Amino acid sequence: MTEPTPAHPADELLRVAEAVHAGEVSVAFTNGPTVRAKKGDKLLDIAEASQVPIEHGCRMGMCGSDPVRIIEGEENLSAMRSAERRTLERLGLGAGCRMACVSRVEGPVVVDPHPAPEEPSEEPTRAVAVVPELKTEIGRVVVIGAGVAGVTAAEELRRVLPDAELTLIGDEPYAFYNRMGITRLVSESVSIESLYLNRRDWAGSRRIDYRRGLPVTAIDRESGDVVLADRERIPYDRVVIATGAAPLVPPIDGFGAAGSFVLRTIDDAVQIQQHVRRHRCRTVVIVGAGLLGLEAAYYLTQLDLRVVMLDRSPWPLSRQLDEQAGALLWEMLHDLGIELLPLIEAERIVADELVTGVELVDGGTIDAELCLAATGVVPNSELAKAAALEVAGGVTVNDAMQTSDPHIYAVGDVVDHQGRRYGLWPASVEQAQVAATSIVGGEAAFSLLAQPARLKVPGIDLLSIGAVEASGEDSRTVLVSAYGTRRYRKLVLDDGRLAGAIILGDPELFDDVTAGVEQGIDLSSDLDAFEHGKWQALSRLVGGATLAG
């Protein structure tokens, strides 16, 4: 009987290596490393883990911070969904480009993390039926406001009105930037330059007259002019108001003293950063525990500050989370060094020349050198109101984004649509696209799907979308929570269809859950599997419609 040949040590090492790397694929970055990554990992996460610098923002494929070009292996990435496709359209990026934050690897890929800008396309990215008479009639369009709504409107208008004079006016001195990234600017973890979202020649290459740092003071409807702060008058045939929103300043006695801040712009972030350094601040009180407040809290802890948050609600993100998820988030914030005081409100800022503390409604006082209010926003509707347009908090618009004046449209955070204000990046993009189509006589109506809210704090993976509680006889919930862990999954069903979700942990589920809520997929036949934590069916249920919309 022949004795078996002893295994060579190298063969054993090879088998161990194969077992370790099972389920991994190769990801190569041009002018950078080639690494192994797990199937299903996102390109942005792989890049960050590999020290490949890629800017990021919303991490949902919407803001446009992290486009990459796929040199090889495009077929080995997850399917492109509607939000990502719309973002690439806005950026003017063509075939081979993806958003790193939502692209999952399924096989080997070669990635250029810093794709060279392309020549802009003035071809409509969506089929738009333009009324010929309107194309001739509309020779001058003025867009007021240069945030995401205004920039998207200008981009779309150039495509449907290639010969019109197009003016874009922004009151900030900065080019279009990622407003969702300014909390990181507070901690000096990013530069102002890295927040810019368009290439330097964006406006010139599209023949857009881009005016920065010059506020509009009036819309003269009688003469058909937009009036600037320097008294220049720009004639218009159509106007798009995209003036956005301003921080809501809470009614706290003494707010406005040196050391009290809001956070909405680059200048706000820089001023907070400079105040902390100049006055060697030790403690900051943040009023409000919404998404902005929590993200600012984390980045302020990176400056070695004690951070105390005051929340009038019983748990953080009370609009987006139920009590159980809120309690888990509270624990995670505590581990990050963030102190959260629920059911507490500020009454007065204590200050001499500078802030020295915050007095609470219950009579207590917190010694602090800085107070940040993060209590929401209010529409910048003063310009519309002065022009005698219909205003109900925000500028009132119909489904075509048309105001009470048929020659004036409004989009973005300044808008009141069917009694609702959104304050969301994707809503602004969708409204701008609808307005551009409507201006040239095309058929378009704004109807926003449920929008995801995602907390952008390192170490906390949190998604909330749609309904967070069941309501009505035909509603129910599917709840999965592992005892002793900080993972939490909740689905809200309406007549068997997915109407909302909360996911804490398990970021690999975010894309499918978001798509499932947007599509209102029917989970009736798979309820037993979902209740036992087997959610693999999600990919199958949403997979057939990933390119829809």
C-alpha positions in Angstrom: 0.0 0.0 0.0 1.4 3.3 -1.1 1.9 5.8 1.7 0.2 9.2 1.0 2.6 12.0 0.1 3.0 14.3 3.0 1.5 17.7 2.4 4.0 20.3 1.7 4.0 23.2 4.2 3.6 25.7 1.3 0.4 23.9 0.2 -1.1 24.2 3.6 -0.3 27.9 3.7 -1.9 28.3 0.3 -5.1 26.5 1.5 -5.2 28.8 4.6 -4.7 31.9 2.5 -7.5 30.8 0.1 -9.9 30.2 3.1 -9.0 33.6 4.5 -9.6 35.4 1.2 -12.7 33.5 0.2 -15.4 35.9 -0.9 -12.9 38.7 -1.6 -12.1 40.5 -4.9 -9.4 42.7 -6.2 -9.9 46.5 -6.3 -7.1 48.5 -8.0 -6.9 52.2 -7.7 -5.0 54.0 -10.4 -1.8 55.7 -9.0 -2.6 53.9 -5.8 -2.8 50.5 -4.1 -4.4 47.3 -5.2 -6.3 45.7 -2.3 -8.5 42.8 -1.5 -12.1 43.7 -0.5 -15.1 41.7 0.5 -17.8 41.2 -2.1 -20.6 43.7 -1.3 -18.3 46.4 0.1 -18.7 49.9 -1.2 -16.0 51.6 -3.2 -15.9 54.6 -0.8 -15.4 52.3 2.2 -12.7 50.4 0.5 -10.9 53.6 -0.5 -11.1 55.0 3.0 -9.8 51.8 4.5 -6.9 51.8 2.0 -6.0 55.5 2.6 -7.1 56.5 -0.9 -8.4 60.1 -0.6 -11.9 60.5 -1.8 -14.2 63.3 -0.6 -17.6 62.2 0.6 -20.9 63.9 1.7 -24.3 62.3 2.0 -23.1 58.7 1.4 -26.3 58.1 -0.5 -25.2 58.9 -4.0 -27.1 62.2 -4.0 -24.7 65.1 -3.3 -22.1 64.3 -6.0 -19.0 64.5 -3.7 -17.4 61.2 -4.7 -17.6 60.3 -8.4 -15.1 57.8 -9.7 -14.4 56.3 -13.2 -14.4 52.6 -13.6 -11.5 51.7 -15.9 -12.1 47.9 -15.9 -14.8 45.7 -14.4 -17.9 48.0 -14.6 -20.0 44.9 -14.9 -18.7 43.8 -11.5 -20.5 46.6 -9.6 -24.0 46.7 -8.2 -26.7 48.0 -10.4 -27.1 51.7 -10.7 -30.3 53.1 -9.0 -32.3 56.2 -9.9 -30.7 58.6 -7.3 -27.2 57.8 -8.4 -28.1 58.1 -12.1 -29.7 61.6 -11.4 -26.6 62.7 -9.6 -24.3 61.7 -12.4 -26.6 63.5 -14.9 -26.3 66.7 -12.8 -22.6 66.3 -12.7 -22.5 65.8 -16.5 -20.6 62.6 -16.1 -21.0 59.9 -18.8 -20.5 56.2 -19.2 -18.1 54.5 -16.9 -18.6 56.8 -14.0 -20.2 55.8 -10.7 -20.7 57.3 -7.2 -18.3 55.5 -4.9 -20.5 55.7 -1.8 -23.2 53.5 -3.3 -21.3 51.2 -5.7 -20.7 47.7 -4.3 -18.1 45.4 -5.7 -19.0 42.0 -6.8 -15.9 41.2 -8.8 -12.5 42.7 -9.7 -12.4 46.4 -10.7 -9.9 49.0 -11.6 -10.9 52.5 -10.4 -9.7 56.0 -11.1 -10.6 57.8 -7.9 -10.2 61.3 -9.4 -11.7 61.2 -12.9 -10.8 64.1 -15.2 -13.8 66.4 -15.9 -15.6 65.8 -19.2 -16.8 68.4 -21.7 -20.3 69.4 -20.7 -23.2 68.0 -22.6 -26.1 70.3 -23.5 -28.2 67.4 -24.7 -31.2 66.8 -22.3 -30.5 63.7 -20.1 -34.3 63.1 -20.1 -36.7 63.4 -23.0 -38.3 66.8 -22.8 -41.0 68.0 -25.1 -40.3 71.7 -25.7 -43.1 73.9 -27.0 -41.4 75.7 -30.0 -43.2 79.1 -29.3 -41.8 79.1 -25.7 -38.3 78.3 -26.8 -38.5 81.4 -29.0 -40.3 83.5 -26.4 -38.0 82.7 -23.5 -34.7 84.5 -24.2 -33.6 85.5 -20.7 -33.8 83.4 -17.5 -32.5 84.4 -14.1 -32.0 81.8 -11.3 -31.7 83.4 -7.9 -29.8 81.1 -5.5 -26.7 79.0 -6.2 -27.2 76.0 -3.9 -28.1 72.5 -5.2 -31.6 73.7 -6.3 -30.3 76.7 -8.2 -27.3 75.0 -9.8 -29.4 72.0 -10.9 -32.1 74.4 -12.4 -29.4 76.3 -14.3 -27.9 73.0 -15.6 -31.2 71.7 -16.7 -32.3 75.0 -18.2 -29.2 75.2 -20.3 -30.0 71.9 -21.8 -33.6 72.7 -22.8 -32.9 76.4 -23.7 -29.5 76.2 -25.5 -29.7 79.8 -26.9 -31.2 81.7 -23.9 -29.3 84.2 -21.8 -28.9 82.3 -18.4 -27.9 84.1 -15.2 -27.2 82.4 -11.9 -26.9 84.6 -8.8 -25.7 83.5 -5.4 -25.3 85.6 -2.3 -22.3 83.6 -1.0 -18.8 84.3 -2.4 -18.1 80.6 -2.8 -18.7 78.3 -5.7 -21.3 75.5 -5.4 -20.2 73.4 -2.4 -21.2 70.4 -0.4 -23.3 71.9 2.4 -23.6 68.5 4.0 -19.8 68.5 4.6 -19.5 71.7 6.6 -19.6 70.0 10.0 -16.3 68.4 9.1 -15.0 71.8 8.3 -15.5 72.8 11.9 -13.0 70.1 13.0 -10.5 71.1 10.3 -10.8 67.5 8.8 -11.5 68.9 5.4 -10.5 72.1 3.5 -12.9 74.6 1.9 -11.5 73.6 -1.5 -12.4 70.0 -1.0 -16.1 70.9 -0.5 -16.5 72.3 -4.0 -18.7 70.1 -6.2 -18.2 71.5 -9.7 -15.1 72.1 -11.7 -13.8 75.6 -11.9 -15.0 76.3 -15.4 -18.5 74.8 -14.8 -20.4 78.1 -15.5 -18.3 79.4 -18.3 -18.3 76.1 -20.2 -22.1 76.2 -20.1 -22.4 79.8 -21.0 -24.0 80.7 -17.7 -23.4 84.2 -16.3 -22.6 83.2 -12.7 -22.7 86.1 -10.2 -21.3 85.3 -6.7 -21.4 87.2 -3.5 -24.0 89.7 -4.8 -27.5 89.4 -3.2 -30.7 90.1 -5.1 -32.7 92.8 -3.4 -35.9 92.7 -5.4 -37.9 91.1 -8.2 -39.6 93.9 -10.1 -42.5 92.1 -11.7 -43.9 95.2 -13.4 -40.7 95.9 -15.3 -39.6 92.3 -15.6 -36.2 92.9 -13.9 -34.3 91.3 -11.1 -32.5 94.0 -9.0 -29.1 93.4 -7.4 -27.6 94.9 -4.3 -25.4 97.2 -6.5 -28.6 98.4 -8.2 -27.9 96.6 -11.5 -31.1 95.4 -13.1 -31.2 92.2 -15.0 -34.2 91.7 -17.3 -36.0 88.4 -17.4 -38.6 86.4 -19.2 -38.6 83.7 -16.5 -37.3 83.6 -12.9 -36.5 80.6 -10.7 -36.3 81.4 -7.0 -33.9 79.0 -5.2 -33.0 81.1 -2.2 -32.9 78.2 0.2 -33.4 78.5 3.9 -31.8 80.1 6.9 -31.1 78.6 10.3 -33.9 78.9 12.8 -32.7 81.0 15.7 -34.4 79.8 18.8 -36.1 82.3 21.2 -33.2 82.1 23.8 -32.6 85.3 25.7 -29.1 86.6 24.9 -28.6 84.5 21.8 -26.4 86.5 19.5 -23.7 87.2 22.0 -20.1 86.4 20.9 -19.7 82.7 21.1 -23.3 81.8 20.1 -23.6 80.4 16.6 -25.8 78.7 14.0 -24.3 76.4 11.3 -25.5 76.6 7.7 -22.6 78.0 5.6 -18.9 77.7 5.1 -18.5 81.1 6.9 -20.5 79.7 9.9 -18.2 76.7 10.2 -15.0 78.8 9.9 -16.2 81.2 12.5 -17.0 78.4 15.0 -13.6 76.8 14.3 -11.8 80.1 14.9 -13.7 80.9 18.0 -12.8 77.6 19.5 -9.1 78.1 18.8 -8.9 81.8 19.7 -10.7 81.5 23.0 -9.5 78.0 24.0 -13.0 76.8 24.5 -13.5 73.8 26.7 -17.3 73.2 26.6 -19.9 73.6 23.9 -23.7 73.4 24.4 -25.7 72.4 21.4 -29.4 73.2 21.4 -31.2 70.6 19.3 -30.5 66.9 18.7 -31.4 66.5 15.0 -29.2 65.3 12.2 -27.1 68.5 11.9 -26.7 68.9 15.7 -25.5 65.3 16.1 -23.1 65.5 13.3 -21.7 68.8 14.5 -21.4 67.3 18.0 -19.2 64.5 16.8 -16.8 66.8 14.9 -16.6 69.2 17.9 -15.5 66.3 20.1 -12.6 66.0 17.7 -11.4 69.4 18.9 -11.2 68.0 22.5 -14.3 69.8 23.6 -16.8 68.6 26.1 -20.1 68.5 24.1 -23.5 68.8 25.9 -26.6 68.5 23.8 -30.0 69.8 24.9 -33.0 68.0 23.4 -36.6 68.9 24.1 -37.6 65.4 23.0 -37.2 62.2 25.1 -34.6 60.7 22.7 -32.4 61.9 19.8 -33.8 62.0 16.3 -37.3 61.6 17.7 -38.9 62.3 14.3 -36.8 59.7 12.6 -36.5 57.0 15.3 -38.8 55.1 17.6 -38.0 54.9 21.3 -35.9 51.7 21.2 -33.7 52.8 18.3 -33.4 56.2 20.0 -32.2 54.6 23.2 -29.5 52.6 21.3 -28.4 55.7 19.5 -28.2 57.5 22.8 -25.8 54.8 24.2 -23.6 55.1 21.1 -23.4 58.9 21.3 -22.4 58.5 25.0 -19.5 56.2 23.9 -18.3 59.0 21.6 -18.1 61.5 24.4 -21.4 63.3 23.7 -23.6 64.1 26.6 -27.3 64.2 25.8 -29.8 65.8 28.1 -33.4 64.9 27.1 -36.5 67.0 27.8 -34.4 70.0 28.5 -34.5 73.5 26.9 -32.2 76.5 27.1 -33.7 79.7 28.5 -30.8 82.2 28.5 -27.3 82.7 27.2 -25.0 83.8 30.1 -22.5 86.3 28.7 -20.3 89.3 29.4 -18.4 90.1 26.3 -18.3 86.4 25.5 -20.6 83.4 26.2 -19.8 81.9 29.6 -22.7 79.6 30.1 -26.2 78.5 29.2 -29.1 78.8 31.7 -31.7 76.0 31.5 -35.5 76.3 31.9 -35.3 74.1 35.1 -33.0 76.7 36.7 -29.7 74.9 36.2 -26.7 76.4 34.4 -24.0 74.7 32.2 -20.7 76.5 32.1 -19.7 76.8 28.4 -17.7 79.1 26.1 -19.8 78.3 23.0 -23.4 77.7 22.2 -24.6 76.2 18.9 -28.2 76.3 17.9 -29.2 73.4 15.5 -33.0 73.7 15.8 -34.0 73.6 12.1 -34.4 76.1 9.3 -36.9 78.7 7.9 -37.4 79.4 4.2 -35.7 82.5 2.8 -39.0 83.7 1.3 -38.6 87.5 2.0 -37.8 88.2 -1.7 -40.9 86.4 -2.9 -43.1 88.1 -0.2 -41.8 91.5 -1.2 -42.7 90.7 -4.8 -46.3 90.0 -3.7 -46.1 86.3 -4.5 -48.2 83.9 -2.5 -46.2 82.8 0.5 -47.3 80.3 3.2 -44.1 80.0 5.3 -42.3 79.0 2.1 -43.1 80.2 -1.5 -46.3 78.5 -2.6 -45.9 76.4 -5.7 -48.0 74.0 -7.7 -46.9 70.5 -8.9 -45.1 72.2 -11.8 -43.1 74.4 -9.3 -44.9 77.5 -10.6 -45.6 80.3 -8.2 -48.7 82.6 -8.2 -46.9 84.4 -11.0 -46.8 82.2 -14.1 -43.4 83.6 -15.1 -41.8 82.8 -11.8 -40.9 79.4 -10.4 -39.5 78.3 -7.1 -37.5 75.3 -6.1 -35.6 73.9 -3.1 -35.7 74.7 0.6 -37.6 78.0 0.0 -40.7 76.1 -1.4 -44.0 75.2 0.2 -45.5 72.4 -1.8 -49.0 71.2 -0.8 -48.3 72.5 2.7 -45.1 70.7 3.0 -41.4 71.8 3.1 -38.8 69.2 2.5 -35.3 70.5 3.3 -33.8 67.6 1.5 -31.1 67.5 -1.2 -32.9 65.0 -3.5 -36.1 67.0 -3.3 -34.3 70.1 -4.4 -32.8 68.2 -7.4 -36.2 66.8 -8.4 -37.9 70.1 -8.1 -35.3 71.9 -10.2 -35.7 69.3 -13.0 -39.5 69.7 -12.9 -39.2 73.5 -13.0 -36.9 73.4 -16.1 -39.2 71.1 -17.9 -42.3 73.1 -17.0 -40.7 76.4 -18.1 -40.4 75.1 -21.7 -43.9 73.7 -21.7 -43.1 70.1 -21.0 -45.2 67.9 -18.8 -43.7 67.4 -15.4 -45.1 67.2 -11.9 -43.2 67.0 -8.6 -44.1 64.0 -6.4 -41.4 63.0 -4.1 -40.9 59.5 -2.8 -40.1 58.8 0.8 -36.6 60.2 1.4 -33.9 58.5 3.5 -32.3 60.2 6.5 -28.9 59.0 7.3 -26.7 60.0 10.2 -23.2 60.8 9.0 -21.2 60.1 12.2 -18.2 57.7 11.9 -18.9 54.5 13.7 -22.7 54.8 13.6 -24.6 53.3 10.7 -28.1 54.6 10.8 -30.9 54.8 8.2 -34.5 56.0 8.7 -36.9 56.3 5.8 -40.7 56.7 5.5 -43.0 55.7 8.3 -41.4 54.8 11.6 -44.5 53.6 13.4 -47.5 51.5 12.2 -50.8 53.3 12.0 -54.1 52.0 10.9 -55.7 48.5 10.8 -53.7 47.4 7.8 -50.3 48.5 9.2 -47.9 46.3 11.1 -44.2 46.1 12.0 -41.4 43.5 11.6 -38.9 44.0 14.3 -35.5 42.3 14.7 -33.3 43.3 17.6 -30.4 41.2 18.9 -30.3 41.4 22.7 -27.0 42.8 24.0 -26.0 44.3 20.7 -26.6 47.7 19.1 -28.2 46.4 16.0 -31.8 47.1 15.3 -34.0 46.5 12.3 -37.6 47.6 11.9 -39.8 47.5 8.9 -43.2 49.2 8.8 -45.7 47.6 6.4 -49.0 49.1 5.1 -51.3 46.4 3.7 -48.2 44.2 3.3 -46.2 46.8 1.4 -43.0 48.3 2.8 -43.8 51.9 3.9 -40.9 52.7 6.2 -37.8 51.4 8.0 -35.3 52.0 10.7 -31.9 50.2 10.4 -29.2 50.7 13.0 -26.1 48.7 12.0 -26.1 46.4 9.0 -25.2 49.2 6.5 -25.2 46.5 3.7 -29.0 46.6 3.9 -29.4 50.4 3.4 -29.6 50.4 -0.4 -32.1 47.6 -0.7 -34.3 48.9 2.2 -34.3 52.4 0.6 -35.2 51.0 -2.8 -37.9 48.8 -1.2 -39.6 51.7 0.5 -39.4 53.9 -2.6 -41.0 51.1 -4.6 -43.4 50.0 -1.9 -42.5 46.4 -2.5 -44.9 43.7 -1.2 -43.4 41.6 1.6 -46.4 39.5 2.3 -45.0 36.2 0.9 -41.7 36.6 2.7 -42.9 37.8 6.2 -41.8 34.7 8.0 -38.3 35.0 6.7 -38.1 38.6 7.6 -39.4 38.0 11.1 -36.6 35.5 11.6 -33.9 37.9 10.5 -33.5 36.4 7.0 -33.6 39.5 4.8 -31.8 38.1 1.7 -35.1 38.3 -0.1 -34.8 42.1 -0.2 -32.3 42.1 -3.0 -34.5 39.8 -5.0 -37.6 41.9 -4.5 -36.1 45.2 -5.4 -33.6 43.9 -8.0 -36.1 44.0 -10.9 -36.6 47.7 -10.6 -33.2 49.1 -9.7 -33.0 51.2 -12.8 -36.6 52.4 -12.6 -37.5 56.0 -12.0 
